[in-house]
Every structure is written in structure tokens, then in C-alpha cells.
Amino acid sequence: MQRRPLSLTTVLICGGLLVTMSMGIRHGFGLFNLPITQAHGWSRETFAFALALQNLVWGFTQPLAGALSDRFGAYRVMLLGAALYVGGLVIMALATTGTAFASGAGVIIGIAQAGTTYSVVYGVIGRTASPDKRVWAMGIAAAAGSFGQFLMIPLEQSLITHLGWQDALLLLAVCAAAMFPLAVALRERDFVPHATAHQQTMWQAVREAFSHRGFQLLSLGYFVCGFQVVFIAVHLAPYLKDSGLTDASVATVALALVGLFNVFGTYTAGALGQCMSKPHLLAFIYFARSVVIAFYLLLPLTPLSTWIFASLMGLLWLSTIPLTNGVIANVFGVQYLSMLSGFVFLMHQFGSFLGAWLGGYLYDRTGGYTTVWLIAIALGVVAALANLPIRETAVRRAPLPVQSPSGQA
């Protein structure tokens, strides 16, 4: 039977909606920080650790989810991820201890994220889009995730306000079930692993990538990306309240603005990545983040300054994603794109873990977030310098012998 590949339009619509839902729900978790900790009498570190664990588990399982997607097709992994997402939200709502909450919000949703977000969807894009449209298409998918943040954060705040945090989480579990039909729609009929004249095993691809200097530097930059965005997502709302901006709508609007402007930022990054050096664009993004954070700390803290900060950070928020994955595809090809993207993402999640956990840890011990803000600025400069020497030249491999049907070379 002749293979009937998915159309790029179908991939962008269904993949974009899947990422919209998956990323949108999790981006609003920071809004549950104060309601949940106050209801249970937990420290902020308890909540921060659960979300930090989520990012770490997500990172560790992402390469496995990517490898399974590259080997067997993405939709099966997406279906499992959707089921775990629904279950994790239910556990978050019903948990009465920090351990139970961490198992739902941290472990289960962490695994769910690995099967429903960028790396798996980008594998489908890499197999569907032509090289001249690949980074642009990745930018569209990243923009969809950003739109999810813009869409879901005001919705989650409204649910918390009108229904309470527990019923809000249960209703979000119902919403997460919409990922099931989207995963089915992304089934690649008669899927076979992508083959080239330089067919590699997975282990050969891993060794090649980890020994490549550009891959190492790209991973370092992604570590910084995770630290910065997750620290802000988890701790901005309590930071504003501690600083005297007690109106919850200030943080809600700020996080929504991050999502709104991230739509434009990620799309623009994907478009520029088709015609400009992606490593240089990444260096600019990381350095610009440090500048924006520095000015936010230096200027008087007001709702307006917070919303301007959020808008500027939104332009830089996930714009690293299509560029980073575009570099991986250009250098190593698309055969194991989901898996290699997963390994780079693991470094992102190490940074995310530290950004979420260190924010709560240092707050509980110093009474403020200043130290973590300064760490975020310094790391942005390091990431900018790390990306400058990266080159996008494809690796050169010796052709492997072609096997005849009898097994003879």
C-alpha cells in the first residue's frame, strides 16, 4: 500500500493545538502556588519542589519519548502522554500531602509533558516539512504553545476565582482530554523510520551528538533558557505580592502578556531562522533577556513596569525553541530529531528544576528573590557567549555499506 503522508497543514493545526493545550495548562501552574500552599499550610518550597520535579522528570523522559516516537511513530506516545496528563491533574486536585502532590504535579505530569510537547511534535514536523520550511513550521508550533499560555492563564485564574483551586484543576483535567483526538489526527500512516544513505543506530546518533562541540554549547544555552523562564513562570506572582503589588490581576495579566507576545516572538524567530544564523539569533535572545531583567530590577516596580517587562520577555520567551531544534536538524538531520531534541531539552529541564526549586529555596532562607534574579542575569550572558561559536554545518559521515537481500555487502 502506498504511504499517505500527513499534510503539513494537518500537522501544524493538530500539532499546534496539542502543544497549545499541553503548554497552556502548565504555564498557569504558578497561579496555584499561593492558593494551594495556603490551603494546605505548606511552605512555598513544597510547591516549588513539585514543579521543579516536574521539569526534571520531563527532561529525563523526553529523550525516551523522542526515541520511541522516532522508532514507532509519534501518535502512540502522544496518546499515553494525554492519559497521564489527565491523571496527573486529578491527583494534584485531590492530594493532601506534599508527597502525593509531587507525584501528580511532578512525576506524572512530567512524563505527560514529554509525550505531548515540542520534541515529539517537532519530529513529525521534521518528517513532513521540506527543509526550506522546517524552521518556519517549528516556529508556528512554538507560537501555538505561546498562544496556549495567553489563552489558558486568564482562564485558569478565572476558574480559581470562581470555582476554587481544586475544582479548577479537575475541570482542567477534562480540558486535557481534548488531546486524545489531536494525537489520533497526527498518526503517520504506514510510518517507517526515516532512512538515509548514512543510516545510523540510535546509539551511534547519541555518541555523535554528545561528542559534537556545537551540541554541547547548544545544550548549555538551553539550560539557561529553562532556568530563566521557569523561575519567572513559577515565582513572578509571589514576587509581585511580596513587593506590594497584592492585586492578583497584575501577575495574571503579566503572564498572559508573556504568552501573547511569545506568539509573535516564536513566529518571528522561526521566520528569521530561515535566512539568518540561528546561533547568532540565539545569542541575541539570551543577552537581551539579561538586559530586560536588569532594567526591570533597576526601575521602580509598578503594574506598568511589570507589564512592559512581561511583554519584552514574551518576545524572547520560547523563541529559542524553533532555532535550537532547527540547528539540530541542520547539523544532524531529521532521522533522530525527536530523540536528539529530547537530550538537549533534558539540559533545559535541569535549568528549569534549578529555576523553580532555587527560587523557593533561597526565598525561604533569604526572604526575597533578589539573588535568583541576579543569577538569571549572569546566566543569560553566559548563554549568549556559548551560542556565538556554534556552526550549522551538517556533520559529514562516511556512507555505510548497503546490504543486499542475502545480507552480503
C-alpha positions as CSV (number, residue, x, y, z in Angstrom):
1,M,0.0,0.0,0.0
2,Q,1.3,3.4,-0.9
3,R,2.2,5.6,2.0
4,R,-0.1,8.6,2.5
5,P,1.9,11.1,4.5
6,L,0.3,13.8,6.6
7,S,-0.1,17.2,5.1
8,L,1.9,20.0,6.6
9,T,-1.3,21.9,7.2
10,T,-2.7,19.0,9.3
11,V,0.5,18.7,11.3
12,L,0.6,22.4,12.0
13,I,-3.1,22.6,13.0
14,C,-3.3,19.5,15.2
15,G,0.2,19.6,16.5
16,G,-0.2,23.3,17.3
17,L,-3.5,22.6,19.2
18,L,-1.9,19.8,21.1
19,V,1.0,22.0,22.2
20,T,-1.4,24.8,22.9
21,M,-3.3,22.6,25.4
22,S,-0.3,20.9,26.9
23,M,1.8,24.0,27.4
24,G,-1.1,26.3,28.2
25,I,-2.2,24.3,31.2
26,R,1.2,24.0,32.7
27,H,2.1,27.7,32.2
28,G,-0.7,28.5,34.6
29,F,0.5,26.3,37.4
30,G,2.2,29.3,39.0
31,L,-1.2,30.8,39.7
32,F,-2.0,27.8,42.0
33,N,1.1,28.5,44.2
34,L,-0.4,30.7,46.9
35,P,-3.9,29.1,46.9
36,I,-2.6,25.6,47.3
37,T,0.2,26.3,49.8
38,Q,-2.2,28.4,52.0
39,A,-4.9,25.8,51.9
40,H,-2.6,23.0,53.0
41,G,-0.3,25.1,55.2
42,W,2.7,24.1,53.1
43,S,5.9,26.1,52.6
44,R,6.5,27.6,49.2
45,E,9.4,25.3,48.8
46,T,7.0,22.3,48.8
47,F,5.1,23.7,45.9
48,A,8.2,24.8,44.1
49,F,9.8,21.4,44.6
50,A,6.9,19.7,42.9
51,L,7.1,21.9,39.8
52,A,10.9,21.6,39.8
53,L,10.5,17.8,39.9
54,Q,8.0,18.0,37.1
55,N,10.6,19.8,34.9
56,L,13.3,17.3,35.9
57,V,11.1,14.3,35.1
58,W,10.0,15.8,31.9
59,G,13.6,16.3,30.9
60,F,14.7,12.8,31.8
61,T,11.8,11.2,30.0
62,Q,11.9,13.4,26.9
63,P,14.8,11.6,25.2
64,L,13.0,8.3,25.7
65,A,9.7,9.7,24.4
66,G,11.6,11.1,21.4
67,A,13.3,7.8,20.7
68,L,10.0,5.9,20.9
69,S,8.5,8.4,18.5
70,D,11.3,8.1,16.0
71,R,11.1,4.4,16.2
72,F,7.4,3.7,16.3
73,G,5.7,6.9,15.3
74,A,4.6,9.9,17.5
75,Y,0.9,9.4,18.0
76,R,1.2,6.4,20.3
77,V,3.5,8.4,22.6
78,M,1.1,11.4,22.4
79,L,-1.9,9.2,23.5
80,L,0.0,7.9,26.5
81,G,1.1,11.5,27.4
82,A,-2.5,12.7,27.2
83,A,-3.7,10.0,29.5
84,L,-1.0,10.7,32.1
85,Y,-1.8,14.5,31.8
86,V,-5.4,13.9,32.8
87,G,-4.4,11.6,35.7
88,G,-1.8,14.0,37.0
89,L,-4.2,16.9,37.2
90,V,-6.7,14.8,39.1
91,I,-4.0,13.8,41.6
92,M,-3.0,17.5,42.0
93,A,-6.6,18.3,42.9
94,L,-7.1,15.5,45.4
95,A,-3.6,15.3,47.0
96,T,-3.5,16.1,50.8
97,T,0.2,15.7,51.3
98,G,3.3,17.2,49.7
99,T,4.5,13.8,48.6
100,A,1.2,13.0,46.8
101,F,1.1,16.4,45.2
102,A,4.7,16.0,44.0
103,S,3.8,12.6,42.5
104,G,0.9,14.1,40.5
105,A,2.3,17.5,39.6
106,G,5.9,16.4,39.5
107,V,6.3,12.8,38.3
108,I,3.1,12.0,36.3
109,I,2.6,15.4,34.6
110,G,6.4,15.5,34.0
111,I,6.1,12.3,32.0
112,A,3.0,13.5,30.3
113,Q,4.7,16.6,29.1
114,A,7.4,14.5,27.4
115,G,4.7,12.9,25.2
116,T,2.7,16.0,24.3
117,T,5.0,18.9,23.7
118,Y,7.6,20.2,21.3
119,S,10.2,17.4,20.8
120,V,7.6,14.8,19.7
121,V,5.6,17.3,17.6
122,Y,8.9,18.5,16.0
123,G,9.7,15.0,15.0
124,V,6.5,14.9,12.9
125,I,7.2,18.3,11.5
126,G,10.8,17.3,10.6
127,R,9.4,14.3,8.7
128,T,6.7,16.3,7.0
129,A,8.1,19.7,6.2
130,S,10.6,20.4,3.4
131,P,14.0,21.7,4.6
132,D,13.2,25.2,3.4
133,K,10.0,25.4,5.5
134,R,11.2,23.4,8.5
135,V,12.3,26.1,11.0
136,W,9.3,28.3,9.9
137,A,7.0,25.4,10.7
138,M,8.7,24.8,14.1
139,G,8.1,28.5,14.8
140,I,4.4,28.0,14.1
141,A,4.2,25.1,16.6
142,A,6.1,27.1,19.2
143,A,3.8,30.1,18.6
144,A,0.9,27.8,19.3
145,G,2.3,26.9,22.6
146,S,2.7,30.5,23.4
147,F,-0.9,31.2,22.4
148,G,-1.9,28.4,24.8
149,Q,-0.2,30.4,27.6
150,F,-2.1,33.6,26.6
151,L,-5.4,31.7,26.4
152,M,-5.2,29.4,29.4
153,I,-3.7,31.7,32.1
154,P,-6.7,34.1,32.3
155,L,-9.0,31.1,32.1
156,E,-7.2,29.3,34.9
157,Q,-7.2,32.5,37.1
158,S,-10.9,32.8,36.4
159,L,-11.5,29.2,37.4
160,I,-9.6,29.6,40.6
161,T,-11.5,32.8,41.5
162,H,-15.0,31.4,40.7
163,L,-14.7,27.7,41.5
164,G,-11.7,27.4,43.8
165,W,-8.3,25.9,43.0
166,Q,-9.4,22.2,43.5
167,D,-12.4,22.3,41.1
168,A,-10.3,24.4,38.7
169,L,-7.8,21.5,38.5
170,L,-10.5,18.9,37.9
171,L,-12.0,21.0,35.1
172,L,-8.6,21.4,33.5
173,A,-8.3,17.6,33.6
174,V,-11.5,17.5,31.5
175,C,-10.0,20.0,29.1
176,A,-6.7,18.0,28.8
177,A,-8.8,15.1,27.4
178,A,-9.1,17.1,24.2
179,M,-5.5,16.0,23.4
180,F,-6.7,12.4,22.6
181,P,-8.3,13.2,19.3
182,L,-5.5,15.5,18.3
183,A,-3.0,12.8,18.9
184,V,-5.0,10.4,16.7
185,A,-5.2,13.0,13.9
186,L,-1.3,13.1,13.9
187,R,-1.0,9.4,13.2
188,E,1.5,9.0,10.3
189,R,0.0,6.2,8.2
190,D,2.4,3.4,7.3
191,F,5.1,5.1,9.4
192,V,8.6,3.8,8.8
193,P,11.7,5.3,10.4
194,H,13.4,7.8,8.2
195,A,16.2,6.2,6.2
196,T,19.2,7.7,4.5
197,A,22.4,6.5,2.9
198,H,24.1,7.2,6.2
199,Q,21.7,5.0,8.3
200,Q,22.7,5.2,12.0
201,T,21.6,3.3,15.0
202,M,20.2,5.4,17.9
203,W,23.3,4.8,20.0
204,Q,25.6,6.0,17.1
205,A,23.5,9.1,16.8
206,V,23.7,9.8,20.6
207,R,27.5,9.4,20.6
208,E,27.9,11.6,17.6
209,A,25.8,14.4,19.1
210,F,27.4,14.3,22.5
211,S,30.9,14.5,21.1
212,H,30.0,17.5,18.9
213,R,31.1,20.8,20.3
214,G,28.1,22.7,18.9
215,F,25.7,20.2,20.5
216,Q,27.4,20.7,23.9
217,L,27.2,24.5,23.6
218,L,23.6,24.4,22.4
219,S,22.7,22.3,25.5
220,L,24.4,24.8,27.8
221,G,22.3,27.6,26.3
222,Y,19.1,25.6,26.7
223,F,20.0,25.0,30.4
224,V,19.9,28.8,30.9
225,C,16.7,29.1,28.9
226,G,15.0,26.6,31.3
227,F,16.3,28.4,34.4
228,Q,15.1,31.8,33.4
229,V,11.6,31.0,32.0
230,V,10.6,28.6,34.8
231,F,11.8,30.8,37.6
232,I,9.7,33.7,36.2
233,A,6.7,31.5,35.5
234,V,6.6,30.0,39.0
235,H,7.8,32.8,41.1
236,L,6.6,36.1,39.5
237,A,3.2,36.1,41.1
238,P,4.5,35.6,44.7
239,Y,7.4,38.1,43.9
240,L,4.9,40.8,43.0
241,K,2.7,40.1,46.1
242,D,5.8,40.3,48.4
243,S,6.8,43.6,46.7
244,G,3.4,45.2,47.5
245,L,1.5,44.5,44.2
246,T,-1.1,42.5,46.0
247,D,-3.7,42.6,43.2
248,A,-3.6,39.1,41.7
249,S,-4.6,40.6,38.3
250,V,-1.2,42.2,37.9
251,A,0.5,38.8,37.8
252,T,-2.3,37.3,35.7
253,V,-2.1,40.0,33.1
254,A,1.7,39.8,33.1
255,L,1.8,36.0,32.5
256,A,-0.9,36.4,29.8
257,L,1.2,39.1,28.1
258,V,4.2,36.8,28.1
259,G,2.1,34.3,26.2
260,L,0.7,36.8,23.8
261,F,4.0,38.4,22.8
262,N,5.6,35.0,22.8
263,V,3.3,34.2,19.8
264,F,5.0,36.9,17.8
265,G,8.4,36.2,19.2
266,T,8.4,32.5,18.3
267,Y,6.9,33.0,14.9
268,T,9.4,35.8,14.1
269,A,12.3,33.6,15.4
270,G,11.2,30.8,13.1
271,A,10.9,33.1,10.1
272,L,14.3,34.8,10.7
273,G,15.9,31.4,11.3
274,Q,15.2,30.5,7.7
275,C,17.5,33.3,6.4
276,M,19.8,34.3,9.3
277,S,22.3,32.5,11.5
278,K,20.3,30.6,14.1
279,P,23.2,30.5,16.7
280,H,23.6,34.3,16.4
281,L,19.9,34.8,16.9
282,L,20.1,32.6,20.0
283,A,23.0,34.7,21.3
284,F,21.0,37.9,20.8
285,I,17.9,36.4,22.6
286,Y,19.9,35.3,25.7
287,F,21.7,38.6,26.0
288,A,18.5,40.6,25.5
289,R,16.8,38.6,28.3
290,S,19.6,39.6,30.7
291,V,19.2,43.3,29.7
292,V,15.4,43.2,30.2
293,I,15.7,41.6,33.6
294,A,18.3,44.0,34.7
295,F,16.2,47.1,33.8
296,Y,13.2,45.5,35.5
297,L,15.0,45.3,38.7
298,L,16.5,48.8,38.5
299,L,13.3,50.6,37.6
300,P,10.5,51.3,40.2
301,L,8.2,48.3,40.5
302,T,4.7,49.2,39.2
303,P,2.0,47.3,37.3
304,L,3.0,49.2,34.1
305,S,6.7,48.3,34.5
306,T,5.7,44.7,35.2
307,W,3.6,44.5,32.1
308,I,6.3,46.1,29.9
309,F,8.8,43.6,31.3
310,A,6.4,40.7,30.6
311,S,5.8,41.9,27.1
312,L,9.5,42.1,26.3
313,M,10.3,38.8,27.9
314,G,7.4,37.3,25.9
315,L,9.1,38.2,22.7
316,L,12.2,36.3,23.9
317,W,10.4,33.6,25.9
318,L,10.2,30.4,23.7
319,S,11.8,31.9,20.6
320,T,14.8,29.7,21.4
321,I,12.8,26.6,20.6
322,P,12.5,26.7,16.8
323,L,16.0,28.0,16.5
324,T,17.6,25.3,18.7
325,N,15.7,22.5,17.0
326,G,16.5,24.0,13.7
327,V,20.2,23.8,14.4
328,I,19.9,20.2,15.5
329,A,18.0,19.3,12.3
330,N,20.6,21.1,10.1
331,V,23.6,19.6,11.8
332,F,22.4,16.0,12.5
333,G,19.5,15.5,10.1
334,V,15.9,14.5,11.0
335,Q,16.2,10.8,11.4
336,Y,16.6,11.1,15.2
337,L,15.4,14.6,15.6
338,S,12.9,13.9,18.4
339,M,15.4,12.0,20.4
340,L,18.3,14.5,20.0
341,S,15.9,17.4,20.7
342,G,14.9,15.4,23.8
343,F,18.5,15.3,25.0
344,V,19.0,19.0,24.5
345,F,15.7,19.5,26.3
346,L,17.0,17.5,29.2
347,M,19.5,20.2,29.8
348,H,16.7,22.7,29.5
349,Q,14.9,20.9,32.3
350,F,18.0,20.7,34.6
351,G,17.9,24.5,34.3
352,S,14.1,24.5,34.9
353,F,14.5,22.4,38.0
354,L,17.0,24.8,39.5
355,G,15.0,27.9,38.5
356,A,11.8,26.6,40.2
357,W,13.4,25.0,43.2
358,L,16.2,27.5,43.8
359,G,13.6,30.3,43.8
360,G,11.7,28.7,46.6
361,Y,14.8,27.6,48.5
362,L,16.5,31.0,48.5
363,Y,13.2,32.7,49.3
364,D,12.7,30.6,52.4
365,R,16.2,31.3,53.5
366,T,16.8,35.0,52.5
367,G,13.3,36.3,52.5
368,G,13.5,37.5,48.9
369,Y,14.2,36.7,45.2
370,T,17.0,39.2,44.5
371,T,19.8,36.6,44.5
372,V,17.9,34.4,41.9
373,W,17.2,37.4,39.7
374,L,20.9,38.2,39.6
375,I,21.8,34.6,38.8
376,A,19.4,34.7,35.9
377,I,21.1,37.8,34.5
378,A,24.5,36.3,34.8
379,L,23.4,33.0,33.1
380,G,21.9,34.9,30.2
381,V,25.3,36.4,29.4
382,V,27.0,33.0,29.6
383,A,24.4,31.5,27.2
384,A,24.9,34.3,24.7
385,L,28.6,33.7,24.6
386,A,28.2,30.0,24.4
387,N,26.0,30.2,21.2
388,L,28.2,32.6,19.3
389,P,30.8,29.9,18.1
390,I,28.2,27.3,17.1
391,R,28.2,26.4,13.4
392,E,25.3,24.9,11.5
393,T,27.4,22.8,9.1
394,A,26.0,19.3,8.7
395,V,28.1,16.6,10.1
396,R,29.9,14.5,7.4
397,R,29.5,10.8,7.7
398,A,31.1,8.0,5.7
399,P,28.5,6.1,3.8
400,L,27.6,2.7,5.3
401,P,27.7,-0.3,3.1
402,V,24.4,-1.2,1.5
403,Q,23.2,-4.7,2.4
404,S,21.9,-7.0,-0.3
405,P,18.8,-9.1,0.3
406,S,21.1,-12.0,1.1
407,G,22.9,-10.0,3.7
408,Q,26.1,-9.5,1.6
409,A,27.6,-6.0,1.3
